[in-house]
Amino acid sequence: MAVDYTVIVLYLAGMLAMGWWGMRRAKSKSEFLVAGRRLGPAMYSGTMAAIVLGGASTIGGVGLGYQYGLSGAWMVFTIGLGLLALSVFFSARIARLKVYTVSEMLDLRYGGRAGVISGVVMWAYTLMLAVTSTIAYATIFDVLFDMNRTVAIVLGGSIVVAYSTLGGMWSITLTDMVQFVVKTVGVLLLLLPIAVVKAGGFSEMKAKLPTSYFDPLGIGGETIFTYVLIYTFGMLIGQDIWQRVFTARGDRTAKWGGTVAGTYCLAYALAGAVIGTAAKVLYPKLGSPDDAFATIVKDELPVGVRGLVLAAALAAVMSTSSGALIACATVANNDIWSRLRGAVRPDGEAHDEVKGNRVFILVMGVAVIGTAIALNNVVEALTVAYNLLVGGLLVPILGGLLWKRGTVQGALASVTVGGLAVIGLMAGYGILANEPVYYGLLASLAAYVAVSLVTRPTDEAVLIAWRQRLAGRSPELVSEPVPAHQ
């Protein structure tokens, strides 16, 4: 394993070096939080694909392939569909808003007062997303070094916190590009063909496995529908995803770069399912489906290649973890702390803004590592995160983008009713049940529509400023609303 260890150590050292290099570029709030809003198509596509394809998509995607066959691709496939929908229909408008958080968008659309409550829900989502990624370090480092779970979480988490704190989004962008290349080579170009060959090819796989393993809908219609509801819609509204949209250089970059990333996700989904199916042929009696990735890598790949593929898994986890961490810190600082203390500093105080956001990334990073050590169940944590996100924020965000009659009172009611309904239903039905997100979303929609219709419409000046912002006018020019006849 000496060669494999060397590959992993060099990879981790490279991540820290890029964090140090990114620190030299992050001199303002815009540079630190959204990479100066100037990523071109290549970097934008790579980093967007990197953040959405994390440990759950890699290790979990292979595990679903092991359990269900080709239909196990649906979880990651719906992530790709969500990213495609976001890129084609919404990303250009989102990029033109020139904001830093989803809650700032809600304040712009509804005229203020929606930020803190929506910020708390978004903070809870990003925190749990970062925690689930951090827990995954334990699996990878256990395979690599037979390392204690707590030590593995602290080691992996500390590296991500270090480079994220140093350079913010610039460091994360640079590391994500490396991680994108490593994942592409490790999973798509190496592990996929080797796994199929080791399993005897597709003809042998079909001969040894039940026909359900090759049924595109074998995982079940209800499961696919739930994946669409949680992951496809989750991609449309998550702060971690929007913060990457904010990094785009322009409308076309956001739209077409995101479309390329979404298409890549579809290919990655199928690759994971095929690898898992091959692992089922090679190891039909594994204790857990999630062990399939580590087992096939450890037993079937040659020296050096094994290290690169494990680095690919580590890259997948780190990209999602760092993206969720900076999103969590951005929301905590800009949407919650700054509003509660009532003293939001202007962007002109660049040094203070960067320093404050660095402190929040460090604090949130420590909180994420501590929570990851305390929790064991990744699936439950991820389900709680997405249930809160979709049940609490999907309706007011999409409603704000699509329905002029929506009001701030309707948005607040939607967030509150949807969030409380999801929490109550998870307590009643169980965290992993489908009912919490189904009924929570319906309750959120009902509250939004009903309250919006019985309250005064949003002030026309607010809507004019909102339309101007969507059209790409700079925030400075929108400070004084233009009369309707102009």
C-alpha positions in Angstrom: 0.0 0.0 0.0 3.1 2.3 0.1 2.4 3.6 -3.4 -1.3 4.2 -2.6 -0.4 6.0 0.6 2.0 8.3 -1.3 -0.7 9.1 -3.9 -3.2 10.0 -1.1 -0.7 12.1 1.0 0.4 14.0 -2.1 -3.3 14.7 -3.0 -4.0 16.0 0.6 -0.9 18.2 0.5 -2.0 19.6 -2.8 -5.4 20.6 -1.4 -3.7 22.5 1.4 -1.3 24.2 -1.0 -4.2 25.4 -3.2 -5.9 26.8 -0.1 -2.7 28.8 0.6 -2.6 30.0 -3.0 -6.3 30.9 -2.9 -5.7 33.0 0.1 -3.6 35.4 -1.9 -6.6 36.1 -4.3 -9.4 36.4 -1.8 -9.0 40.1 -0.8 -12.6 41.2 -0.8 -16.0 39.8 0.2 -16.9 39.1 -3.5 -13.6 37.3 -4.0 -13.9 35.3 -0.8 -17.5 34.2 -1.1 -18.2 34.0 -4.8 -14.7 34.0 -6.5 -15.2 37.5 -7.8 -18.2 36.4 -9.9 -15.8 35.7 -12.8 -15.5 32.0 -13.4 -15.4 31.0 -17.1 -17.3 28.0 -18.6 -14.6 25.3 -18.0 -14.0 26.2 -14.3 -17.7 26.8 -13.6 -18.7 23.4 -15.1 -16.0 21.5 -13.2 -16.7 23.1 -9.9 -20.5 22.8 -10.2 -20.1 19.0 -11.1 -17.7 18.6 -8.2 -20.0 20.1 -5.5 -23.1 18.1 -6.4 -21.3 14.8 -6.8 -20.2 14.0 -3.3 -19.7 11.0 -1.1 -23.4 10.1 -1.3 -23.2 10.2 -5.1 -20.0 8.1 -5.3 -20.1 5.6 -2.4 -23.9 5.7 -2.0 -24.4 5.6 -5.8 -22.3 2.4 -6.1 -24.1 1.0 -3.1 -27.5 1.5 -4.7 -26.2 -0.2 -7.9 -25.1 -3.1 -5.7 -28.5 -3.3 -4.1 -30.8 -2.6 -7.1 -28.7 -2.8 -10.3 -28.9 -0.2 -13.0 -32.0 1.4 -11.5 -29.7 2.4 -8.6 -28.6 5.3 -10.8 -31.8 7.1 -10.1 -30.7 9.0 -7.0 -27.7 10.6 -8.8 -29.7 10.9 -12.0 -32.3 13.1 -10.3 -29.4 15.3 -9.0 -28.3 15.7 -12.6 -31.9 16.5 -13.7 -32.2 19.1 -11.0 -28.9 20.8 -12.1 -30.1 20.8 -15.7 -33.4 22.4 -14.8 -31.7 25.0 -12.6 -29.2 25.8 -15.4 -31.7 26.0 -18.3 -34.6 27.8 -16.5 -33.3 29.8 -13.6 -29.5 30.2 -13.4 -29.2 33.2 -15.7 -31.7 35.2 -13.6 -30.1 34.0 -10.4 -26.6 35.1 -11.5 -27.9 38.6 -12.5 -29.2 39.2 -9.0 -25.6 39.8 -7.7 -26.5 38.6 -4.2 -24.6 36.2 -1.9 -27.4 34.1 -0.3 -30.8 32.7 -1.1 -32.3 34.8 1.8 -31.0 38.0 0.2 -32.9 37.0 -2.9 -36.1 36.5 -0.8 -35.6 39.9 0.8 -35.2 41.5 -2.7 -38.3 39.9 -4.0 -40.6 40.3 -1.1 -39.3 43.6 0.3 -37.4 42.4 3.3 -38.3 40.6 6.5 -38.0 37.1 5.0 -34.3 36.7 5.6 -33.8 35.5 9.2 -36.4 32.7 9.2 -35.4 31.5 5.8 -31.7 31.8 6.8 -32.2 29.6 9.8 -33.8 26.8 7.7 -31.1 27.2 5.0 -28.4 27.1 7.7 -29.8 23.9 9.2 -29.8 22.3 5.7 -26.2 23.4 4.9 -24.9 22.3 8.3 -26.4 18.8 8.0 -25.1 18.5 4.4 -21.6 19.4 5.6 -21.9 16.9 8.5 -23.0 14.0 6.2 -20.0 14.7 3.9 -17.6 14.8 6.9 -18.9 11.5 8.3 -17.9 9.9 5.0 -14.2 10.5 5.8 -14.4 7.7 8.3 -15.2 5.1 5.6 -12.5 6.2 3.3 -9.7 6.6 5.9 -10.7 3.2 7.5 -10.0 1.5 4.1 -6.8 3.5 3.6 -5.2 3.4 7.0 -7.4 1.3 9.3 -8.0 4.5 11.2 -10.2 5.2 14.2 -13.5 6.8 13.2 -13.1 10.0 15.3 -9.5 10.5 14.1 -10.5 10.0 10.5 -13.3 12.6 10.8 -11.0 15.1 12.5 -8.2 14.6 9.9 -10.5 14.9 6.8 -12.6 17.7 8.3 -9.5 19.7 9.4 -8.0 19.7 5.9 -11.3 21.0 4.4 -11.7 23.6 7.1 -8.1 24.7 6.6 -8.2 25.4 2.9 -11.8 26.8 3.0 -10.8 29.2 5.8 -7.6 30.3 4.0 -9.0 31.2 0.6 -12.8 30.9 0.7 -14.4 30.3 -2.6 -11.2 30.8 -4.6 -9.5 28.0 -2.7 -12.6 25.8 -3.0 -12.8 26.5 -6.7 -9.2 25.5 -7.3 -9.4 22.4 -5.2 -12.8 21.4 -6.8 -11.2 21.6 -10.3 -8.5 19.1 -9.2 -11.2 17.0 -7.5 -13.3 17.0 -10.7 -10.3 15.7 -12.7 -9.4 13.1 -10.1 -13.0 11.9 -9.9 -13.3 11.7 -13.7 -10.1 9.7 -14.1 -10.5 7.6 -11.0 -14.2 6.6 -11.3 -15.2 6.9 -15.0 -11.9 6.1 -16.8 -10.4 3.5 -14.4 -12.8 1.9 -11.9 -15.8 1.6 -14.3 -14.0 -0.4 -17.1 -11.9 -2.4 -14.6 -15.0 -3.4 -12.6 -16.9 -4.5 -15.7 -14.0 -6.6 -17.0 -13.4 -8.2 -13.6 -17.1 -9.2 -13.4 -16.8 -10.9 -16.8 -18.4 -8.3 -19.0 -22.1 -7.4 -19.3 -23.1 -10.8 -20.7 -21.7 -12.5 -17.6 -23.3 -10.0 -15.3 -26.7 -10.6 -16.9 -26.2 -14.4 -16.6 -25.4 -14.2 -12.9 -27.9 -11.6 -11.6 -31.7 -11.4 -11.6 -33.4 -9.6 -14.5 -34.6 -6.9 -12.0 -31.0 -5.7 -11.9 -31.3 -4.6 -15.5 -34.8 -3.1 -15.2 -34.6 0.8 -15.4 -37.5 1.1 -13.0 -36.5 -1.8 -10.7 -35.9 0.5 -7.7 -39.6 1.3 -7.6 -41.8 4.2 -8.9 -42.4 5.7 -5.5 -38.7 5.8 -4.7 -38.0 7.5 -8.0 -40.7 10.1 -7.3 -39.3 10.8 -3.9 -35.8 11.2 -5.3 -37.2 13.7 -7.8 -39.0 15.6 -5.1 -36.1 15.8 -2.8 -33.0 15.9 -5.0 -34.2 17.5 -8.2 -36.1 20.2 -6.5 -33.4 20.5 -3.8 -30.9 21.4 -6.6 -33.1 24.3 -7.5 -32.9 26.1 -4.1 -29.9 25.0 -2.1 -27.5 27.8 -0.9 -24.5 25.5 -1.7 -25.7 25.3 -5.4 -26.8 29.0 -5.7 -23.4 30.1 -4.3 -21.8 28.4 -7.2 -24.2 30.0 -9.7 -23.1 33.4 -8.2 -19.5 32.6 -9.3 -20.4 32.6 -13.0 -18.9 35.3 -15.2 -22.2 35.9 -17.0 -25.6 34.5 -18.0 -24.3 32.3 -20.7 -21.6 30.8 -18.4 -24.3 30.0 -15.8 -26.7 28.5 -18.3 -24.4 26.4 -20.6 -21.7 25.6 -18.0 -24.4 24.3 -15.7 -25.9 22.3 -18.5 -22.6 20.6 -19.2 -22.2 19.8 -15.5 -25.7 18.4 -15.3 -25.1 16.1 -18.3 -21.9 14.9 -16.6 -23.9 14.0 -13.6 -26.2 11.8 -15.7 -23.1 9.9 -16.9 -21.7 9.6 -13.4 -25.0 8.2 -12.2 -25.0 5.4 -14.7 -21.3 4.7 -14.0 -21.9 4.3 -10.3 -24.8 1.9 -10.9 -22.8 -0.3 -13.3 -19.9 -0.4 -10.9 -22.2 -1.5 -8.1 -23.8 -4.1 -10.3 -20.4 -5.5 -11.1 -19.5 -5.6 -7.4 -22.7 -7.7 -6.8 -21.3 -10.3 -9.2 -17.9 -10.3 -7.6 -19.1 -10.1 -3.9 -22.7 -11.3 -3.7 -22.8 -11.4 0.1 -21.4 -8.1 1.4 -22.6 -7.0 4.9 -23.8 -3.6 3.6 -24.3 -2.2 0.1 -22.3 0.8 1.0 -19.2 -1.4 1.4 -19.3 -2.2 -2.3 -17.2 0.7 -3.4 -14.4 0.2 -0.9 -14.3 -3.5 -1.4 -14.0 -3.5 -5.1 -11.4 -0.8 -5.0 -9.3 -2.6 -2.3 -9.5 -6.1 -3.9 -9.6 -5.6 -7.6 -7.5 -2.6 -8.5 -3.7 -2.6 -9.1 -1.3 -0.7 -6.8 -1.2 3.0 -7.6 -4.5 2.9 -9.4 -6.1 1.9 -6.1 -4.7 5.0 -4.5 -5.9 7.2 -7.3 -9.5 5.8 -7.1 -9.6 6.2 -3.3 -8.3 9.7 -3.9 -11.3 10.1 -6.2 -13.7 9.1 -3.4 -11.9 11.5 -1.1 -12.2 14.2 -3.7 -16.0 13.6 -4.0 -16.4 13.9 -0.3 -14.2 17.0 0.1 -15.8 18.9 -2.8 -19.3 18.6 -1.3 -18.0 19.1 2.3 -16.2 22.4 1.4 -19.1 23.7 -0.7 -21.6 23.0 2.1 -19.2 24.5 4.7 -18.8 27.9 3.0 -22.5 28.0 2.3 -23.3 27.3 6.0 -20.8 30.0 7.1 -22.1 32.5 4.6 -25.7 32.0 5.7 -24.8 32.1 9.4 -22.8 35.3 9.0 -24.8 37.3 6.4 -28.4 36.1 7.0 -28.5 35.4 10.7 -25.7 37.0 12.8 -25.5 40.3 10.8 -29.2 40.7 10.8 -29.6 39.9 14.5 -27.0 42.4 15.6 -28.5 45.0 13.2 -25.2 46.2 11.8 -24.5 44.9 8.3 -21.2 46.4 7.1 -21.0 47.8 3.5 -19.0 45.8 0.9 -16.4 48.6 0.9 -15.0 47.3 4.2 -13.4 44.4 2.4 -10.8 43.5 5.0 -13.4 43.2 7.8 -15.8 41.3 5.6 -13.2 38.7 4.7 -11.9 38.4 8.2 -15.5 38.0 9.5 -16.3 35.3 7.0 -13.1 33.5 7.7 -14.0 33.4 11.4 -17.4 32.0 10.6 -16.0 29.2 8.3 -13.6 28.2 11.1 -16.4 28.2 13.8 -18.9 26.4 11.6 -16.1 23.9 10.6 -15.5 23.0 14.2 -19.2 22.6 14.8 -19.5 20.3 11.7 -16.6 18.1 12.9 -18.1 17.9 16.4 -21.6 17.0 15.1 -20.1 14.4 12.6 -18.4 12.7 15.5 -21.6 12.6 17.5 -23.8 11.2 14.6 -23.6 7.8 13.0 -26.4 7.6 10.4 -25.5 9.5 7.2 -28.7 8.7 5.4 -30.9 10.1 8.3 -28.9 13.3 8.5 -29.1 13.8 4.8 -32.8 13.1 4.8 -33.4 15.7 7.5 -31.4 18.2 5.6 -33.3 17.8 2.3 -36.7 17.5 4.0 -36.2 20.8 5.7 -34.9 22.5 2.6 -37.7 21.3 0.2 -40.5 21.4 2.7 -39.6 24.8 4.1 -38.1 26.8 1.2 -39.0 25.4 -2.2 -42.4 27.1 -2.4 -41.4 30.7 -1.4 -38.3 30.6 -3.6 -40.0 29.3 -6.7 -43.1 31.3 -5.9 -41.1 34.4 -5.8 -39.5 33.7 -9.2 -42.7 32.6 -10.9 -45.8 34.3 -9.2 -46.1 38.0 -8.9 -48.9 37.9 -6.4 -46.8 36.1 -3.7 -46.3 38.3 -0.6 -43.8 38.5 2.2 -46.5 37.3 4.7 -47.2 34.3 2.4 -43.5 33.5 2.2 -43.0 33.7 6.0 -46.1 31.5 6.5 -44.9 29.0 3.9 -41.4 28.7 5.5 -42.9 28.4 9.0 -45.8 26.0 8.2 -43.7 23.8 5.9 -40.7 23.6 8.2 -42.8 22.8 11.3 -44.9 20.3 9.3 -41.8 18.4 8.1 -40.4 18.3 11.7 -43.7 17.1 13.2 -44.2 14.5 10.4 -40.7 13.1 10.8 -41.3 12.7 14.5 -44.6 10.9 13.7 -43.8 8.8 10.6 -40.0 8.4 11.1 -37.1 10.3 9.5 -36.8 8.0 6.5 -40.5 8.0 5.6 -41.8 9.7 2.4 -44.8 11.3 4.1 -43.0 14.2 5.8 -41.7 15.8 2.6 -45.0 15.0 0.7 -47.3 16.6 3.2 -44.9 19.2 4.4 -44.6 20.5 0.8 -48.4 20.6 0.4 -48.8 22.4 3.7 -46.1 25.0 2.6 -47.9 25.5 -0.8 -51.3 25.9 0.8 -50.0 28.4 3.4 -48.1 30.4 0.7 -51.1 30.7 -1.7 -53.8 31.3 1.0 -51.8 34.0 3.0 -50.6 35.7 -0.2 -54.1 36.1 -1.5 -55.6 37.5 1.7 -52.7 40.0 2.3 -51.8 43.2 0.5 -49.9 42.7 -2.7 -46.2 43.4 -2.7 -45.4 47.1 -3.1 -45.0 48.0 -6.8 -41.7 49.8 -6.1 -40.3 46.6 -4.7 -41.4 44.6 -7.7 -39.9 47.2 -10.1 -36.6 47.0 -8.3 -36.8 43.2 -8.4 -37.5 43.2 -12.2 -34.6 45.6 -12.7 -32.3 43.4 -10.7 -33.4 40.3 -12.7 -32.6 42.2 -15.9 -29.0 42.6 -14.7 -29.0 46.2 -13.5 -26.3 46.8 -10.8 -27.4 47.0 -7.2 -26.4 50.6 -7.0 -28.7 51.6 -9.8 -31.7 49.8 -8.2 -31.5 51.7 -5.0 -33.9 54.3 -6.4 -36.9 52.5 -8.1 -37.7 53.7 -11.6 -41.4 54.8 -12.0 -43.6 52.3 -13.8 -44.1 54.5 -16.9 -40.4 54.4 -17.6 
